[in-house]
């Protein structure tokens, strides 16, 4: 799992540029982002701004975090009309990485 994979999963696209030295990304709402990608794996702020809204588009969500001796575990469940449509588990050393791992494990 890496930051670029999570970005693509939640709707970011690599934007082409004439300069091969510039890294440009297009956000899900179409804005060209000419900085480094948000650090999804290490920032709950980035997850709250980009990952959780992507999850909400799929239906009602429940996110549970559990602290274990070996790090965090996260369970993400997505429901529509009280019926589960997706359930994914993820683990990581931080809450944000556990959430990203759970998102990456989704179909």
N, CA, C and O atoms as a DFTB+ gen file, in Angstrom:
428 C
 N C O
     1  1       0.852      -1.173       0.000
     2  2       0.000       0.000       0.000
     3  2       0.897       1.236       0.000
     4  3       1.841       1.334       0.784
     5  1       0.588       2.165      -0.883
     6  2       1.323       3.420      -0.858
     7  2       0.353       4.584      -1.067
     8  3      -0.817       4.388      -1.396
     9  1       0.853       5.761      -0.874
    10  2       0.038       6.967      -0.927
    11  2      -0.643       7.160      -2.283
    12  3      -1.809       7.551      -2.344
    13  1       0.088       6.883      -3.373
    14  2      -0.480       7.053      -4.713
    15  2      -1.649       6.099      -4.952
    16  3      -2.639       6.473      -5.581
    17  1      -1.535       4.870      -4.452
    18  2      -2.632       3.908      -4.613
    19  2      -3.899       4.393      -3.920
    20  3      -4.996       4.285      -4.468
    21  1      -3.742       4.923      -2.723
    22  2      -4.908       5.434      -1.986
    23  2      -5.490       6.632      -2.725
    24  3      -6.708       6.747      -2.860
    25  1      -4.631       7.519      -3.203
    26  2      -5.108       8.692      -3.948
    27  2      -5.954       8.265      -5.145
    28  3      -7.045       8.792      -5.362
    29  1      -5.451       7.319      -5.909
    30  2      -6.194       6.843      -7.080
    31  2      -7.498       6.169      -6.682
    32  3      -8.515       6.325      -7.357
    33  1      -7.467       5.425      -5.595
    34  2      -8.664       4.710      -5.138
    35  2      -9.787       5.691      -4.791
    36  3     -10.956       5.420      -5.066
    37  1      -9.435       6.821      -4.193
    38  2     -10.461       7.768      -3.766
    39  2     -10.737       8.863      -4.800
    40  3     -11.385       9.862      -4.489
    41  1     -10.241       8.673      -6.037
    42  2     -10.644       9.540      -7.127
    43  2      -9.640      10.548      -7.634
    44  3      -9.959      11.316      -8.542
    45  1      -8.429      10.578      -7.082
    46  2      -7.409      11.477      -7.606
    47  2      -6.869      10.893      -8.906
    48  3      -6.819       9.675      -9.076
    49  1      -6.464      11.773      -9.822
    50  2      -5.881      11.344     -11.090
    51  2      -4.569      12.069     -11.299
    52  3      -4.421      13.237     -10.940
    53  1      -3.618      11.356     -11.886
    54  2      -2.349      11.978     -12.225
    55  2      -2.589      12.908     -13.400
    56  3      -3.163      12.500     -14.409
    57  1      -2.159      14.138     -13.280
    58  2      -2.348      15.130     -14.344
    59  2      -1.060      15.236     -15.154
    60  3       0.021      15.416     -14.593
    61  1      -1.178      15.126     -16.444
    62  2       0.009      15.221     -17.294
    63  2       0.473      16.666     -17.377
    64  3      -0.320      17.603     -17.280
    65  1       1.750      16.817     -17.556
    66  2       2.351      18.145     -17.653
    67  2       3.495      18.102     -18.654
    68  3       4.055      17.039     -18.923
    69  1       3.836      19.249     -19.198
    70  2       4.944      19.323     -20.154
    71  2       6.293      19.129     -19.468
    72  3       7.256      18.680     -20.090
    73  1       6.353      19.467     -18.198
    74  2       7.606      19.332     -17.465
    75  2       7.609      18.008     -16.699
    76  3       6.779      17.796     -15.815
    77  1       8.539      17.125     -17.039
    78  2       8.565      15.832     -16.350
    79  2       8.979      15.946     -14.884
    80  3       8.827      14.994     -14.119
    81  1       9.498      17.100     -14.493
    82  2       9.943      17.276     -13.111
    83  2       8.809      17.690     -12.177
    84  3       8.964      17.642     -10.957
    85  1       7.676      18.095     -12.737
    86  2       6.549      18.524     -11.900
    87  2       5.580      17.377     -11.704
    88  3       5.244      16.649     -12.638
    89  1       5.148      17.238     -10.482
    90  2       4.159      16.218     -10.163
    91  2       2.832      16.917      -9.916
    92  3       2.670      17.637      -8.931
    93  1       1.896      16.701     -10.810
    94  2       0.588      17.318     -10.685
    95  2      -0.473      16.243     -10.516
    96  3      -0.421      15.191     -11.153
    97  1      -1.425      16.522      -9.657
    98  2      -2.545      15.616      -9.435
    99  2      -3.839      16.395      -9.545
   100  3      -3.901      17.568      -9.177
   101  1      -4.858      15.752     -10.045
   102  2      -6.189      16.353     -10.138
   103  2      -7.043      15.731      -9.038
   104  3      -7.175      14.511      -8.947
   105  1      -7.615      16.589      -8.210
   106  2      -8.450      16.117      -7.115
   107  2      -9.762      15.566      -7.667
   108  3     -10.081      15.804      -8.832
   109  1     -10.525      14.839      -6.861
   110  2     -11.801      14.307      -7.344
   111  2     -12.771      15.390      -7.832
   112  3     -13.634      15.115      -8.666
   113  1     -12.633      16.607      -7.323
   114  2     -13.512      17.684      -7.787
   115  2     -12.895      18.495      -8.925
   116  3     -13.384      19.576      -9.254
   117  1     -11.812      17.973      -9.531
   118  2     -11.267      18.565     -10.752
   119  2     -10.219      19.641     -10.577
   120  3      -9.754      20.203     -11.569
   121  1      -9.835      19.943      -9.368
   122  2      -8.829      20.980      -9.129
   123  2      -7.437      20.388      -9.309
   124  3      -7.139      19.322      -8.771
   125  1      -6.585      21.077     -10.067
   126  2      -5.206      20.606     -10.254
   127  2      -4.414      20.984      -9.013
   128  3      -4.380      22.142      -8.598
   129  1      -3.789      19.990      -8.444
   130  2      -3.065      20.100      -7.184
   131  2      -1.590      19.971      -7.512
   132  3      -1.139      18.888      -7.888
   133  1      -0.828      21.048      -7.381
   134  2       0.565      20.998      -7.825
   135  2       1.560      20.832      -6.688
   136  3       2.742      21.144      -6.834
   137  1       1.086      20.351      -5.583
   138  2       1.967      20.029      -4.469
   139  2       2.062      18.515      -4.343
   140  3       1.477      17.779      -5.139
   141  1       2.787      18.066      -3.361
   142  2       2.803      16.638      -3.096
   143  2       1.407      16.202      -2.673
   144  3       0.618      16.998      -2.164
   145  1       1.124      14.941      -2.890
   146  2      -0.146      14.393      -2.441
   147  2      -0.283      14.533      -0.929
   148  3       0.721      14.530      -0.217
   149  1      -1.501      14.655      -0.434
   150  2      -1.674      14.593       1.019
   151  2      -1.132      13.253       1.533
   152  3      -1.173      12.246       0.826
   153  1      -0.641      13.255       2.733
   154  2      -0.054      12.044       3.314
   155  2      -1.162      11.211       3.961
   156  3      -1.321      11.202       5.181
   157  1      -1.922      10.514       3.114
   158  2      -3.065       9.743       3.595
   159  2      -2.673       8.731       4.661
   160  3      -3.415       8.526       5.621
   161  1      -1.525       8.099       4.505
   162  2      -1.126       7.022       5.407
   163  2      -0.756       7.506       6.800
   164  3      -0.765       6.722       7.749
   165  1      -0.432       8.780       6.937
   166  2       0.026       9.290       8.233
   167  2      -0.766      10.487       8.735
   168  3      -0.378      11.107       9.725
   169  1      -1.860      10.822       8.077
   170  2      -2.609      12.010       8.471
   171  2      -4.111      11.735       8.496
   172  3      -4.727      11.510       7.454
   173  1      -4.688      11.756       9.688
   174  2      -6.142      11.612       9.777
   175  2      -6.824      12.841       9.177
   176  3      -7.946      12.735       8.682
   177  1      -6.172      13.997       9.211
   178  2      -6.751      15.185       8.570
   179  2      -6.953      14.943       7.077
   180  3      -8.002      15.276       6.527
   181  1      -5.941      14.358       6.419
   182  2      -6.064      14.052       4.986
   183  2      -7.160      13.021       4.764
   184  3      -7.922      13.124       3.802
   185  1      -7.248      12.029       5.642
   186  2      -8.292      11.009       5.512
   187  2      -9.679      11.617       5.692
   188  3     -10.611      11.284       4.961
   189  1      -9.809      12.512       6.671
   190  2     -11.110      13.149       6.899
   191  2     -11.513      14.040       5.734
   192  3     -12.700      14.177       5.439
   193  1     -10.538      14.645       5.071
   194  2     -10.853      15.542       3.958
   195  2     -11.138      14.793       2.662
   196  3     -11.985      15.231       1.883
   197  1     -10.443      13.656       2.402
   198  2     -10.553      12.993       1.104
   199  2     -11.080      11.568       1.149
   200  3     -11.883      11.190       0.296
   201  1     -10.656      10.771       2.112
   202  2     -11.026       9.352       2.133
   203  2     -12.438       9.143       2.670
   204  3     -13.231       8.419       2.068
   205  1     -12.750       9.765       3.783
   206  2     -14.070       9.558       4.397
   207  2     -15.194      10.085       3.513
   208  3     -16.218       9.410       3.409
   209  1     -15.073      11.250       2.869
   210  2     -16.137      11.649       1.927
   211  2     -16.318      10.654       0.779
   212  3     -17.442      10.423       0.333
   213  1     -15.225      10.066       0.300
   214  2     -15.323       9.048      -0.748
   215  2     -16.120       7.849      -0.237
   216  3     -16.942       7.290      -0.964
   217  1     -15.877       7.457       1.009
   218  2     -16.633       6.358       1.598
   219  2     -18.111       6.713       1.739
   220  3     -18.983       5.883       1.478
   221  1     -18.387       7.948       2.151
   222  2     -19.778       8.377       2.351
   223  2     -20.575       8.363       1.053
   224  3     -21.790       8.166       1.077
   225  1     -19.911       8.568      -0.073
   226  2     -20.606       8.528      -1.361
   227  2     -21.170       7.143      -1.651
   228  3     -22.102       7.003      -2.443
   229  1     -20.616       6.135      -1.021
   230  2     -21.048       4.760      -1.257
   231  2     -22.264       4.371      -0.421
   232  3     -22.932       3.387      -0.736
   233  1     -22.563       5.121       0.634
   234  2     -23.693       4.813       1.508
   235  2     -23.383       5.238       2.925
   236  3     -22.400       5.935       3.174
   237  1     -24.224       4.817       3.854
   238  2     -23.967       5.098       5.265
   239  2     -22.758       4.281       5.696
   240  3     -22.634       3.106       5.350
   241  1     -21.873       4.911       6.452
   242  2     -20.655       4.200       6.846
   243  2     -20.551       4.102       8.355
   244  3     -21.050       4.949       9.095
   245  1     -19.902       3.066       8.779
   246  2     -19.491       2.906      10.164
   247  2     -18.009       2.599      10.130
   248  3     -17.566       1.720       9.392
   249  1     -17.244       3.323      10.929
   250  2     -15.808       3.090      10.989
   251  2     -15.463       2.823      12.442
   252  3     -15.767       3.633      13.319
   253  1     -14.841       1.707      12.692
   254  2     -14.412       1.368      14.044
   255  2     -12.909       1.208      14.088
   256  3     -12.320       0.530      13.246
   257  1     -12.291       1.835      15.075
   258  2     -10.851       1.694      15.277
   259  2     -10.625       0.929      16.570
   260  3     -11.318       1.146      17.565
   261  1      -9.664       0.048      16.544
   262  2      -9.325      -0.747      17.710
   263  2      -7.824      -0.664      17.914
   264  3      -7.055      -0.783      16.960
   265  1      -7.407      -0.461      19.152
   266  2      -5.980      -0.393      19.435
   267  2      -5.528      -1.776      19.895
   268  3      -6.086      -2.357      20.826
   269  1      -4.519      -2.276      19.227
   270  2      -3.957      -3.579      19.572
   271  2      -2.493      -3.388      19.936
   272  3      -1.923      -2.325      19.690
   273  1      -1.899      -4.389      20.506
   274  2      -0.484      -4.296      20.880
   275  2       0.407      -4.081      19.664
   276  3       1.449      -3.434      19.766
   277  1       0.008      -4.618      18.516
   278  2       0.836      -4.507      17.318
   279  2       0.443      -3.329      16.429
   280  3       0.889      -3.251      15.285
   281  1      -0.375      -2.422      16.926
   282  2      -0.789      -1.258      16.137
   283  2      -2.292      -1.114      16.161
   284  3      -2.962      -1.642      17.048
   285  1      -2.815      -0.405      15.197
   286  2      -4.244      -0.148      15.110
   287  2      -4.901      -1.117      14.143
   288  3      -4.297      -1.561      13.167
   289  1      -6.142      -1.430      14.440
   290  2      -6.970      -2.148      13.486
   291  2      -8.150      -1.255      13.172
   292  3      -8.608      -0.485      14.016
   293  1      -8.629      -1.363      11.968
   294  2      -9.762      -0.544      11.547
   295  2     -10.750      -1.435      10.817
   296  3     -10.361      -2.269       9.999
   297  1     -12.013      -1.259      11.111
   298  2     -13.050      -1.943      10.354
   299  2     -13.937      -0.874       9.746
   300  3     -14.439       0.003      10.449
   301  1     -14.126      -0.949       8.449
   302  2     -15.004      -0.033       7.741
   303  2     -16.173      -0.845       7.215
   304  3     -15.981      -1.820       6.489
   305  1     -17.365      -0.452       7.574
   306  2     -18.570      -1.104       7.069
   307  2     -19.408      -0.062       6.350
   308  3     -19.607       1.037       6.867
   309  1     -19.898      -0.389       5.175
   310  2     -20.751       0.514       4.402
   311  2     -22.121      -0.132       4.281
   312  3     -22.253      -1.305       3.933
   313  1     -23.128       0.663       4.577
   314  2     -24.506       0.178       4.585
   315  2     -25.361       1.051       3.674
   316  3     -25.153       2.262       3.593
   317  1     -26.306       0.445       2.999
   318  2     -27.344       1.180       2.276
   319  2     -28.670       0.564       2.688
   320  3     -28.885      -0.641       2.562
   321  1     -29.549       1.416       3.181
   322  2     -30.873       0.966       3.630
   323  2     -30.747      -0.207       4.606
   324  3     -31.425      -1.223       4.455
   325  1     -29.892      -0.061       5.586
   326  2     -29.691      -1.058       6.640
   327  2     -29.182      -2.405       6.151
   328  3     -29.244      -3.390       6.887
   329  1     -28.687      -2.467       4.939
   330  2     -28.112      -3.702       4.409
   331  2     -26.619      -3.477       4.170
   332  3     -26.237      -2.525       3.489
   333  1     -25.782      -4.341       4.720
   334  2     -24.346      -4.163       4.475
   335  2     -24.013      -4.449       3.012
   336  3     -24.428      -5.465       2.454
   337  1     -23.256      -3.538       2.403
   338  2     -22.823      -3.769       1.020
   339  2     -21.321      -3.952       0.932
   340  3     -20.808      -4.432      -0.078
   341  1     -20.618      -3.573       1.980
   342  2     -19.153      -3.663       1.965
   343  2     -18.685      -3.731       3.404
   344  3     -19.222      -3.046       4.275
   345  1     -17.693      -4.552       3.649
   346  2     -17.100      -4.651       4.970
   347  2     -15.633      -4.955       4.756
   348  3     -15.298      -5.911       4.056
   349  1     -14.763      -4.174       5.335
   350  2     -13.345      -4.328       5.071
   351  2     -12.551      -4.095       6.346
   352  3     -12.896      -3.234       7.156
   353  1     -11.505      -4.854       6.514
   354  2     -10.623      -4.713       7.663
   355  2      -9.256      -4.220       7.215
   356  3      -8.801      -4.533       6.115
   357  1      -8.614      -3.456       8.066
   358  2      -7.263      -2.999       7.771
   359  2      -6.469      -2.853       9.049
   360  3      -7.042      -2.626      10.114
   361  1      -5.163      -2.980       8.957
   362  2      -4.273      -2.817      10.105
   363  2      -3.154      -1.875       9.731
   364  3      -2.783      -1.767       8.562
   365  1      -2.616      -1.193      10.726
   366  2      -1.491      -0.319      10.475
   367  2      -0.960       0.277      11.756
   368  3      -1.604       0.175      12.800
   369  1       0.200       0.896      11.696
   370  2       0.805       1.486      12.891
   371  2       0.112       2.769      13.348
   372  3       0.307       3.208      14.481
   373  1      -0.694       3.370      12.475
   374  2      -1.447       4.580      12.833
   375  2      -2.899       4.377      12.431
   376  3      -3.211       3.492      11.635
   377  1      -3.793       5.202      12.985
   378  2      -5.200       5.100      12.610
   379  2      -5.385       5.362      11.127
   380  3      -6.159       4.675      10.461
   381  1      -4.675       6.357      10.609
   382  2      -4.835       6.683       9.187
   383  2      -4.339       5.554       8.289
   384  3      -4.962       5.266       7.267
   385  1      -3.246       4.920       8.647
   386  2      -2.754       3.815       7.821
   387  2      -3.684       2.609       7.915
   388  3      -3.862       1.896       6.927
   389  1      -4.281       2.365       9.082
   390  2      -5.245       1.270       9.218
   391  2      -6.477       1.539       8.361
   392  3      -6.994       0.634       7.707
   393  1      -6.949       2.796       8.366
   394  2      -8.100       3.164       7.537
   395  2      -7.757       3.001       6.055
   396  3      -8.548       2.442       5.295
   397  1      -6.596       3.480       5.645
   398  2      -6.185       3.352       4.242
   399  2      -6.054       1.891       3.832
   400  3      -6.407       1.517       2.713
   401  1      -5.547       1.070       4.742
   402  2      -5.430      -0.359       4.443
   403  2      -6.808      -0.986       4.268
   404  3      -6.996      -1.821       3.384
   405  1      -7.774      -0.596       5.096
   406  2      -9.137      -1.108       4.960
   407  2      -9.750      -0.660       3.637
   408  3     -10.425      -1.440       2.965
   409  1      -9.513       0.596       3.263
   410  2     -10.034       1.126       1.987
   411  2      -9.392       0.375       0.819
   412  3     -10.067       0.019      -0.147
   413  1      -8.103       0.144       0.919
   414  2      -7.412      -0.564      -0.162
   415  2      -7.958      -1.991      -0.325
   416  3      -7.976      -2.524      -1.435
   417  1      -8.395      -2.599       0.762
   418  2      -8.915      -3.967       0.708
   419  2     -10.341      -4.049       0.164
   420  3     -10.855      -5.146      -0.057
   421  1     -10.976      -2.915      -0.052
   422  2     -12.332      -2.927      -0.596
   423  2     -12.299      -3.307      -2.065
   424  3     -11.319      -3.057      -2.767
   425  1     -13.372      -3.906      -2.511
   426  2     -13.488      -4.316      -3.915
   427  2     -13.592      -3.101      -4.810
   428  3     -13.697      -3.240      -6.029
